[in-house]
Amino acid sequence: MGTMLKKRSEIEEKYKWNLEDLIPSKEALDALLKEAEERISVYGSYKGHLSDSAKTLAEFLAFDVELDEIFSRLFSYARQKTDEDTSVGEYQALLSQVSTLSTKAMETSAFVEPEILAIPEETMNRFLETEELAHYRLMLKRILARKDHMLSEAEEKILSAASEVAQAPNSIFQLFNNADLKFPVIEDENGEKIEVTHGRYMKLLESKDRRVRKDAFCALYSMYRQFANTVAASYEGNLKQACFFAKVRKYTSTREYYLSANEIPELVYDNLLKAVEDRISLLHRYVGIRKEMLGLDELHMYDLYVPLTADYDEEITYEEAQELILKGLKPLGEEYLGILKQGFESRWIDVYENQGKRSGAYSNSVYGVHPYVMMSFNNGMNSTLTLAHEMGHSLHSWYSNHAQDATYAHYKIFVAEVASTCNEILMLRHMIDHAKSKEEKKFLINQLLESFRGTFFRQTMFAEFEWKTHQMCWEGTPLTKDVLCKLYHDLNVKYFGEDMVVDSDIDYEWERIPHFYRPFYVYQYSTGFAAATAIAGKILAGDQKALDGYFEFLKGGCSMTPIELLKLCGLDMEKPDVVNEALDVFETLLDELEACK
């Protein structure tokens, strides 16, 4: 593993993404910044004229979509360059510059939605029937659906200006967590000193040496414990900005505000929490099996990630991971595999951790450019699954971008986790079916169980924590570190049951979850996982209709609501059935694991 992280310059080019495909040079970047600035002034020429004719409105919407795509490219480039090494001031400054420009665009275009909503109903209905606006009909209907929550032009302008200030809690957290926070050095299995980092932490928790797992766990959380007051203030600031915008826009809660933006009924969220709560004993059963199989008198939080097998070697190189993924995703067909290979060979992926690199993993896509993946690959099964997961996002984006024009290519967050998780499940199912020994089969079944625990159950727990903290903030309850830690501790007790020792260190885990700064994002990992489990099951059963529907779903972008898109795959997310089907699969996997004892 090496004791010190490499500098960015020491990583081989083939393992770094090629951002020249996004913006090829400093000259191209400057030209794009200049073009964005010049285009912002064009908004003024449309002010007061959006109701002139269907043709004028169509011309404006085309212009607006084009400017959005320019900003998408600029933001992506600035963020991705920043994420390569968060300590480099040049790209922090670029990101700030783009953010300021974007705020200016939002302020200058603040008249747009109020002006569209002010068009008389009779006139708008006539516009919607014209050929000029045929393409934008769905976009306009979505704007009209927000009518009750729109304010005057002057008020919208103030909200646009406030949006940049509202990003402060997230910016503070990201810099603290990625650039400033340093973890202690511990000793690895061989007694060699090793610095704990975000990227290495999971690998250390998979160590067969329990002392290493515990030391890594305590080292990580000792730092979060030290800064708990600061992070609590940052998190509460993020909740307060969410409450501010939701209240000003006349929503009944922050949850309603954020879910309505993705056209998701709140019933979907409630169904998830209730279905999991009703069958939480299944997770308790898994914890009990893990404790027994590891032969431990006490199971601690740092024992959750270690493989259950003693002698199955899971060392996997990056190149081996690619081959495993291509084999596992064979049921999706040759075209899909061909695009995957293109991504592997054409530097879509930033592979290894380096000093200052952003923690975690993500896929990012800009219309007209191939997708990108950032990760910190560390030669293990979890990294291999992460690569499969992020490439699932990327191919979802690839299909949407090639099937839709820029207006409807960007799929909603609710469906974003379906393709990524489907990749993981298909791959693990393939490996389980082709296991060469009982120990390997046990290891792989546990990997799929861990995907359920880490994605489905864990993110549902996060969703419950998030919803409770948002409700408390809405009602004016101060969210101190003590309040947040107690709530988080109690949820761990509820989810993991009597066989788990809920270490006090885990009370601080909420501090390190970046997705809490994207309100009401995490529940979608769970609903997406449930949907993906159902889709993978249908594909593996040879259901051609489901496979065809799945590719229609991948190509759908936002041309339909997320609920409608998933109906193409035969799933109704407004009923608890899909979540319960996933829980049924988890129960079957528990039976399979026990049969391997």
Legacy VTK file of the C-alpha trace (Angstrom):
# vtk DataFile Version 3.0
C-alpha trace
ASCII
DATASET POLYDATA
POINTS 597 float
0.000 0.000 0.000
2.949 2.310 0.573
3.264 4.672 3.456
2.951 8.010 1.674
0.552 9.056 -1.047
1.998 9.965 -4.421
1.828 13.516 -5.698
-0.463 14.112 -8.667
2.541 14.498 -10.969
3.808 11.022 -9.974
0.692 9.189 -11.225
1.017 7.621 -14.699
-0.953 9.448 -17.416
-2.959 6.348 -18.372
-4.465 6.304 -14.873
-5.556 9.977 -15.018
-8.674 11.219 -16.782
-8.177 13.296 -19.907
-9.864 16.647 -19.247
-8.634 17.976 -22.586
-11.674 16.217 -24.065
-13.744 18.623 -21.946
-11.756 21.835 -22.477
-8.601 21.356 -24.588
-6.504 24.358 -23.514
-6.180 27.499 -21.414
-7.147 29.482 -24.530
-10.311 27.406 -24.967
-11.140 27.900 -21.275
-10.713 31.680 -21.516
-12.825 31.765 -24.691
-15.596 29.782 -23.000
-15.557 32.072 -19.942
-15.759 35.085 -22.249
-18.609 33.537 -24.238
-20.558 32.808 -21.055
-20.136 36.411 -19.889
-21.223 37.821 -23.250
-24.240 35.534 -23.494
-25.500 36.585 -20.063
-26.137 40.074 -21.454
-28.406 38.571 -24.155
-31.021 37.794 -21.504
-31.890 41.495 -21.380
-33.010 41.508 -25.022
-35.722 38.951 -24.202
-37.007 40.660 -21.060
-40.625 41.716 -21.522
-40.907 39.814 -24.812
-41.396 36.163 -23.834
-45.147 36.481 -24.398
-44.734 38.145 -27.831
-45.073 34.914 -29.766
-44.478 31.179 -29.610
-41.499 31.711 -31.949
-39.842 34.235 -29.614
-40.368 31.974 -26.604
-38.915 28.984 -28.487
-35.858 31.016 -29.541
-35.298 32.072 -25.945
-35.592 28.524 -24.569
-33.063 27.276 -27.150
-30.671 30.070 -26.114
-31.192 29.290 -22.415
-30.447 25.562 -22.899
-27.253 26.411 -24.823
-26.032 28.709 -22.045
-26.821 26.019 -19.472
-24.595 23.624 -21.396
-21.737 26.154 -21.466
-21.992 26.523 -17.687
-22.186 22.753 -17.298
-18.878 22.411 -19.153
-17.227 25.214 -17.151
-18.450 23.927 -13.789
-17.423 20.362 -14.606
-13.950 21.397 -15.670
-13.400 23.651 -12.648
-14.734 21.069 -10.193
-12.858 18.165 -11.713
-9.573 20.094 -11.800
-10.161 21.118 -8.166
-10.924 17.518 -7.202
-7.618 16.291 -8.684
-5.840 18.187 -5.913
-8.005 20.250 -3.579
-4.973 22.142 -2.277
-4.313 23.890 -5.626
-5.543 27.480 -5.301
-5.676 28.146 -9.063
-8.636 25.817 -9.567
-10.386 26.873 -6.364
-10.227 30.396 -7.838
-11.580 29.151 -11.192
-14.464 27.382 -9.468
-15.241 30.573 -7.563
-15.092 32.585 -10.803
-17.496 30.222 -12.572
-19.814 30.210 -9.554
-19.888 34.020 -9.531
-20.640 34.079 -13.271
-23.399 31.535 -12.786
-24.950 33.635 -10.017
-24.849 36.647 -12.353
-26.649 34.578 -14.998
-29.272 33.515 -12.455
-29.806 37.112 -11.342
-30.021 38.400 -14.922
-32.487 35.672 -15.884
-34.585 35.973 -12.715
-37.386 37.480 -14.824
-37.808 34.330 -16.919
-40.027 32.033 -14.866
-42.202 34.842 -13.424
-42.662 36.195 -16.977
-43.549 32.777 -18.385
-45.978 32.190 -15.515
-47.558 35.607 -16.145
-48.524 34.639 -19.707
-52.346 34.352 -19.700
-53.562 30.758 -19.580
-55.422 31.077 -22.880
-52.303 32.445 -24.628
-50.059 29.755 -23.106
-52.446 26.994 -24.167
-52.337 28.364 -27.706
-48.513 28.542 -27.580
-48.282 24.943 -26.399
-50.164 23.744 -29.469
-47.761 25.399 -31.920
-45.057 23.589 -33.884
-42.383 26.034 -32.666
-42.876 25.019 -29.033
-43.607 21.326 -29.583
-40.144 20.342 -28.395
-40.359 22.506 -25.263
-43.913 21.495 -24.279
-42.805 19.219 -21.422
-40.279 21.781 -20.152
-42.950 24.491 -20.081
-45.474 22.228 -18.352
-42.886 21.577 -15.648
-42.398 25.332 -15.183
-46.177 25.869 -15.020
-46.424 23.178 -12.331
-44.244 25.390 -10.074
-46.580 28.369 -10.409
-47.739 28.314 -6.778
-44.121 28.468 -5.590
-42.786 31.255 -7.789
-42.263 34.774 -6.469
-42.104 38.176 -8.115
-39.204 39.054 -10.420
-37.578 41.218 -7.737
-37.885 38.458 -5.135
-36.567 35.838 -7.555
-33.559 38.070 -8.206
-32.828 38.255 -4.473
-33.107 34.462 -4.153
-30.725 33.997 -7.088
-28.181 36.282 -5.425
-28.625 34.440 -2.134
-27.961 31.044 -3.752
-24.196 31.650 -3.877
-24.114 32.531 -0.170
-26.176 29.402 0.538
-23.352 27.259 -0.858
-21.004 28.340 1.957
-21.731 25.434 4.360
-21.029 22.880 1.612
-17.863 24.704 0.491
-16.600 24.899 4.079
-17.264 21.189 4.647
-15.591 20.110 1.385
-12.415 22.086 2.107
-12.323 20.924 5.729
-12.921 17.273 4.846
-10.683 17.004 1.782
-7.943 19.627 2.091
-7.507 20.434 5.780
-8.381 17.261 7.710
-5.401 14.960 8.274
-5.638 11.615 10.070
-3.078 9.951 12.349
-0.493 7.372 11.293
-1.068 3.777 12.464
0.833 0.525 12.063
-0.337 -1.940 9.387
-0.348 -5.764 9.615
3.419 -5.847 9.195
4.125 -3.216 11.827
4.921 -0.577 9.179
3.689 2.957 9.683
0.847 4.015 7.388
-1.090 7.260 7.198
-4.881 6.831 7.408
-6.596 8.628 4.500
-10.123 8.729 3.104
-9.059 6.460 0.261
-7.217 3.936 2.455
-9.758 3.796 5.264
-12.062 1.174 3.751
-9.125 -1.046 2.800
-7.872 -0.860 6.394
-11.327 -1.824 7.697
-11.144 -4.937 5.497
-7.905 -6.037 7.208
-7.894 -9.543 8.687
-5.920 -8.077 11.618
-8.524 -6.794 14.074
-5.990 -4.496 15.738
-5.448 -2.704 12.391
-9.219 -2.333 11.866
-9.720 -0.895 15.340
-6.719 1.445 15.086
-7.897 2.787 11.712
-11.453 3.246 13.030
-10.300 5.066 16.171
-7.757 7.160 14.231
-10.379 8.375 11.753
-13.041 9.239 14.294
-10.602 10.794 16.768
-10.278 13.650 14.278
-14.009 14.001 13.614
-14.627 13.945 17.381
-12.113 16.784 17.737
-13.938 19.006 15.204
-17.539 18.000 15.995
-18.652 21.504 17.049
-17.350 23.018 13.814
-18.950 20.388 11.567
-22.230 20.603 13.511
-22.312 24.346 12.789
-21.569 23.683 9.110
-24.290 21.014 8.862
-26.844 23.170 10.696
-25.991 26.031 8.319
-26.803 23.782 5.394
-30.134 22.789 6.961
-30.981 26.433 7.628
-30.348 27.478 4.027
-32.586 24.586 2.881
-35.336 25.672 5.306
-35.011 29.277 4.141
-35.570 28.482 0.463
-38.362 25.974 1.190
-40.253 28.408 3.431
-39.824 31.371 1.093
-41.169 29.252 -1.774
-44.184 28.217 0.326
-43.447 24.515 0.706
-44.608 22.623 3.798
-41.141 21.115 4.389
-37.659 20.951 2.945
-38.443 17.387 1.881
-41.412 18.492 -0.198
-39.260 21.234 -1.745
-36.442 18.914 -2.820
-38.567 15.917 -3.845
-40.924 18.030 -5.950
-37.929 19.264 -7.966
-37.465 15.649 -9.091
-41.222 15.000 -9.459
-41.168 12.388 -6.685
-44.197 11.942 -4.395
-43.263 12.063 -0.698
-45.096 8.737 -0.326
-42.061 7.059 -1.965
-39.814 8.267 0.889
-42.275 7.204 3.584
-42.786 3.785 1.974
-39.020 3.182 2.041
-38.589 4.083 5.737
-41.631 2.050 6.803
-40.809 -1.053 4.740
-37.257 -1.155 6.124
-38.405 -0.499 9.693
-40.982 -3.292 9.458
-38.318 -5.806 8.422
-35.235 -4.431 10.191
-34.940 -7.820 11.924
-33.381 -9.071 8.651
-30.399 -6.742 9.179
-30.212 -7.847 12.819
-30.085 -11.463 11.555
-27.206 -10.600 9.215
-25.284 -8.968 12.071
-25.785 -12.126 14.148
-24.534 -14.369 11.316
-21.464 -12.133 10.827
-20.661 -12.229 14.550
-20.933 -16.051 14.571
-18.917 -16.572 11.366
-16.116 -14.314 12.567
-16.075 -16.193 15.882
-16.266 -13.000 17.949
-17.610 -12.575 21.484
-18.430 -8.978 20.577
-19.055 -7.511 17.129
-17.931 -3.879 16.850
-18.587 -1.303 14.149
-15.049 -1.808 12.810
-15.845 -5.504 12.206
-18.477 -4.784 9.573
-16.255 -4.732 6.492
-13.794 -7.580 7.032
-14.443 -10.556 4.697
-16.006 -13.597 6.348
-13.550 -15.976 4.699
-10.110 -16.656 6.108
-8.198 -17.678 3.008
-9.925 -16.242 -0.060
-7.505 -13.856 -1.750
-9.326 -10.755 -2.966
-6.349 -8.768 -4.276
-7.541 -7.415 -7.647
-5.512 -5.126 -9.910
-7.177 -2.337 -11.847
-6.739 -4.255 -15.124
-8.219 -7.421 -13.562
-11.152 -5.383 -12.296
-11.906 -4.240 -15.841
-11.966 -7.847 -17.079
-14.214 -8.943 -14.220
-16.668 -6.147 -15.010
-16.776 -6.981 -18.729
-17.543 -10.634 -17.933
-20.156 -9.826 -15.316
-22.058 -7.366 -17.508
-22.273 -9.698 -20.507
-26.103 -10.062 -20.123
-26.381 -6.375 -21.154
-25.076 -7.141 -24.659
-22.168 -6.365 -26.957
-23.008 -2.702 -27.538
-22.951 -1.987 -23.804
-19.651 -3.848 -23.390
-18.144 -1.946 -26.326
-18.911 1.419 -24.736
-17.448 0.173 -21.433
-14.208 -0.807 -23.194
-14.077 2.597 -24.854
-14.293 4.231 -21.418
-11.544 2.016 -20.002
-9.224 2.658 -22.952
-9.894 6.370 -23.544
-9.043 7.789 -20.091
-12.538 8.496 -18.872
-11.385 7.420 -15.400
-9.167 9.043 -12.741
-8.044 5.853 -11.032
-5.718 6.221 -8.043
-5.592 8.393 -4.922
-2.979 11.143 -4.778
-2.125 13.870 -2.293
-5.004 16.345 -2.001
-7.387 14.351 -4.201
-11.070 14.570 -3.319
-12.326 11.592 -1.340
-15.016 9.240 -2.583
-16.069 8.418 -6.116
-18.428 9.889 -8.697
-19.362 9.938 -12.353
-19.846 13.250 -14.131
-21.240 13.914 -17.577
-21.434 16.975 -19.790
-23.641 16.919 -22.879
-21.553 16.518 -26.004
-18.573 15.063 -24.112
-18.053 11.511 -22.837
-18.650 10.898 -19.115
-15.869 10.904 -16.495
-15.277 8.844 -13.353
-13.262 9.861 -10.294
-12.289 7.220 -7.728
-9.412 5.981 -5.553
-8.860 2.383 -6.670
-7.079 0.288 -4.028
-6.818 -3.242 -5.471
-9.798 -4.775 -3.671
-13.277 -6.079 -4.318
-14.914 -2.899 -2.976
-12.938 -0.787 -5.453
-13.900 -3.160 -8.270
-17.561 -2.778 -7.336
-17.112 0.996 -7.139
-15.673 1.007 -10.668
-18.611 -1.077 -11.948
-20.994 1.259 -10.093
-19.558 4.513 -11.435
-19.358 3.149 -14.991
-23.055 2.305 -14.634
-23.690 6.008 -14.064
-21.449 6.855 -16.991
-23.171 4.539 -19.453
-26.574 5.771 -18.281
-25.357 9.275 -19.175
-23.892 8.040 -22.475
-27.196 6.494 -23.558
-29.288 9.491 -22.454
-26.930 11.946 -24.158
-27.024 10.006 -27.423
-30.803 9.453 -27.419
-31.980 12.888 -26.236
-31.067 16.428 -27.186
-29.645 18.737 -24.522
-33.108 19.817 -23.296
-34.037 16.365 -21.985
-30.719 14.491 -21.693
-30.049 15.124 -17.991
-31.846 12.426 -15.999
-33.224 13.198 -12.557
-31.308 12.212 -9.450
-34.027 9.727 -8.399
-33.148 7.345 -11.232
-29.407 8.076 -11.108
-28.517 5.135 -8.843
-30.450 2.471 -10.758
-28.015 1.739 -13.607
-24.967 1.955 -11.337
-26.365 -0.508 -8.808
-27.703 -2.823 -11.506
-24.108 -3.144 -12.744
-22.916 -4.144 -9.265
-25.627 -6.749 -8.777
-25.171 -8.313 -12.233
-21.434 -8.536 -11.684
-21.696 -10.135 -8.244
-24.364 -12.590 -9.388
-22.062 -13.694 -12.228
-19.144 -14.171 -9.833
-21.283 -16.133 -7.326
-22.479 -18.448 -10.121
-18.882 -19.034 -11.252
-17.288 -19.388 -7.802
-14.532 -22.010 -7.817
-14.870 -23.006 -4.156
-17.226 -22.866 -1.199
-15.036 -20.215 0.433
-15.109 -18.041 -2.689
-18.887 -18.413 -2.935
-19.258 -17.447 0.714
-17.032 -14.415 0.153
-19.053 -13.267 -2.877
-22.473 -13.841 -1.307
-21.232 -11.723 1.578
-20.118 -9.031 -0.875
-23.680 -8.834 -2.221
-25.047 -8.829 1.315
-22.604 -6.019 2.063
-23.935 -4.090 -0.933
-27.386 -4.408 0.634
-26.083 -3.380 4.048
-23.861 -0.557 2.808
-26.164 0.856 0.166
-29.734 -0.169 0.912
-29.859 -0.284 4.725
-27.116 2.248 5.489
-28.479 4.891 3.112
-31.984 4.339 4.503
-30.551 5.030 7.962
-28.911 8.156 6.551
-32.275 9.134 5.031
-33.982 8.741 8.399
-31.264 10.813 10.121
-31.534 13.483 7.435
-35.337 13.709 7.556
-35.332 13.932 11.361
-32.659 16.676 11.402
-34.478 18.669 8.714
-37.718 18.447 10.710
-35.912 19.575 13.868
-34.341 22.522 12.061
-37.705 23.465 10.499
-39.221 23.574 13.991
-36.337 25.678 15.356
-34.548 23.019 17.445
-30.826 23.908 17.840
-28.721 21.155 16.269
-25.641 20.970 18.462
-23.043 18.207 18.172
-24.602 16.493 21.224
-28.073 16.446 19.650
-26.725 15.143 16.330
-24.495 12.513 17.940
-27.275 11.142 20.157
-29.689 10.916 17.241
-27.080 9.141 15.126
-26.156 6.750 17.949
-29.797 5.786 18.551
-30.333 5.082 14.849
-27.300 2.770 14.801
-28.739 0.870 17.772
-32.104 0.577 15.988
-30.635 -0.589 12.675
-27.928 -2.987 13.898
-29.691 -4.625 16.860
-28.525 -6.404 20.008
-25.592 -8.304 18.489
-23.736 -5.093 17.626
-21.625 -3.064 20.041
-22.392 0.486 18.908
-19.035 2.122 19.629
-19.186 5.755 20.730
-16.854 6.716 17.880
-19.579 5.903 15.341
-21.690 8.703 16.861
-19.523 11.072 14.773
-19.996 9.324 11.438
-22.634 11.844 10.306
-19.790 14.389 10.109
-18.092 12.642 7.183
-21.087 12.116 4.838
-20.709 14.619 1.965
-24.140 13.785 0.520
-25.824 15.360 3.550
-24.883 18.644 1.872
-27.127 17.671 -1.070
-30.429 17.558 0.820
-32.605 14.489 0.262
-30.167 12.740 -2.023
-29.271 9.680 0.059
-32.725 7.994 0.093
-32.365 7.591 -3.660
-29.466 5.178 -3.164
-31.929 2.902 -1.353
-34.837 3.255 -3.778
-32.382 2.958 -6.678
-30.885 -0.175 -5.118
-34.341 -1.719 -4.727
-35.229 -0.913 -8.346
-31.860 -2.218 -9.584
-32.310 -5.472 -7.649
-35.661 -6.043 -9.371
-34.296 -5.151 -12.837
-31.195 -7.353 -12.461
-33.386 -10.248 -11.374
-35.558 -9.885 -14.482
-32.528 -9.613 -16.816
-30.843 -12.681 -15.293
-34.107 -14.606 -15.632
-33.934 -13.962 -19.389
-36.842 -11.507 -19.516
-36.269 -9.874 -22.927
-39.101 -7.405 -22.407
-37.476 -6.200 -19.180
-34.065 -5.908 -20.919
-35.562 -3.902 -23.791
-37.435 -1.737 -21.282
-34.216 -1.195 -19.343
-32.441 0.236 -22.398
-35.437 2.490 -23.087
-35.092 3.627 -19.482
-31.353 4.328 -19.976
-32.127 6.415 -23.047
-34.964 8.330 -21.395
-33.049 11.224 -19.798
-35.746 13.422 -18.260
-38.176 13.045 -21.173
-40.572 11.385 -18.689
-40.951 11.584 -14.898
-38.713 9.182 -12.927
-41.764 7.189 -11.850
-42.844 6.824 -15.513
-39.328 5.855 -16.614
-39.163 3.007 -14.102
-42.548 1.767 -15.294
-40.765 1.018 -18.597
-38.913 -1.643 -16.584
-42.149 -2.940 -15.052
-41.679 -1.241 -11.658
-44.142 0.936 -9.716
-42.193 2.971 -7.160
-45.346 4.465 -5.608
-46.087 1.087 -4.022
-43.903 -0.612 -1.370
-43.666 -3.795 -3.483
-40.273 -2.974 -5.063
-38.652 -2.305 -1.654
-40.171 -5.487 -0.236
-38.920 -7.504 -3.226
-35.405 -6.265 -2.457
-35.833 -7.321 1.178
-36.980 -10.759 -0.039
-33.753 -11.083 -2.057
-31.720 -10.075 1.022
-33.489 -12.771 3.050
-32.730 -15.393 0.374
-29.060 -14.362 0.386
-28.974 -14.815 4.176
-30.250 -18.368 3.678
-27.553 -18.977 1.022
-24.844 -17.635 3.334
-25.942 -19.852 6.205
-25.888 -22.836 3.830
-22.191 -22.090 3.191
-21.203 -22.344 6.862
LINES 1 598
597 0 1 2 3 4 5 6 7 8 9 10 11 12 13 14 15 16 17 18 19 20 21 22 23 24 25 26 27 28 29 30 31 32 33 34 35 36 37 38 39 40 41 42 43 44 45 46 47 48 49 50 51 52 53 54 55 56 57 58 59 60 61 62 63 64 65 66 67 68 69 70 71 72 73 74 75 76 77 78 79 80 81 82 83 84 85 86 87 88 89 90 91 92 93 94 95 96 97 98 99 100 101 102 103 104 105 106 107 108 109 110 111 112 113 114 115 116 117 118 119 120 121 122 123 124 125 126 127 128 129 130 131 132 133 134 135 136 137 138 139 140 141 142 143 144 145 146 147 148 149 150 151 152 153 154 155 156 157 158 159 160 161 162 163 164 165 166 167 168 169 170 171 172 173 174 175 176 177 178 179 180 181 182 183 184 185 186 187 188 189 190 191 192 193 194 195 196 197 198 199 200 201 202 203 204 205 206 207 208 209 210 211 212 213 214 215 216 217 218 219 220 221 222 223 224 225 226 227 228 229 230 231 232 233 234 235 236 237 238 239 240 241 242 243 244 245 246 247 248 249 250 251 252 253 254 255 256 257 258 259 260 261 262 263 264 265 266 267 268 269 270 271 272 273 274 275 276 277 278 279 280 281 282 283 284 285 286 287 288 289 290 291 292 293 294 295 296 297 298 299 300 301 302 303 304 305 306 307 308 309 310 311 312 313 314 315 316 317 318 319 320 321 322 323 324 325 326 327 328 329 330 331 332 333 334 335 336 337 338 339 340 341 342 343 344 345 346 347 348 349 350 351 352 353 354 355 356 357 358 359 360 361 362 363 364 365 366 367 368 369 370 371 372 373 374 375 376 377 378 379 380 381 382 383 384 385 386 387 388 389 390 391 392 393 394 395 396 397 398 399 400 401 402 403 404 405 406 407 408 409 410 411 412 413 414 415 416 417 418 419 420 421 422 423 424 425 426 427 428 429 430 431 432 433 434 435 436 437 438 439 440 441 442 443 444 445 446 447 448 449 450 451 452 453 454 455 456 457 458 459 460 461 462 463 464 465 466 467 468 469 470 471 472 473 474 475 476 477 478 479 480 481 482 483 484 485 486 487 488 489 490 491 492 493 494 495 496 497 498 499 500 501 502 503 504 505 506 507 508 509 510 511 512 513 514 515 516 517 518 519 520 521 522 523 524 525 526 527 528 529 530 531 532 533 534 535 536 537 538 539 540 541 542 543 544 545 546 547 548 549 550 551 552 553 554 555 556 557 558 559 560 561 562 563 564 565 566 567 568 569 570 571 572 573 574 575 576 577 578 579 580 581 582 583 584 585 586 587 588 589 590 591 592 593 594 595 596
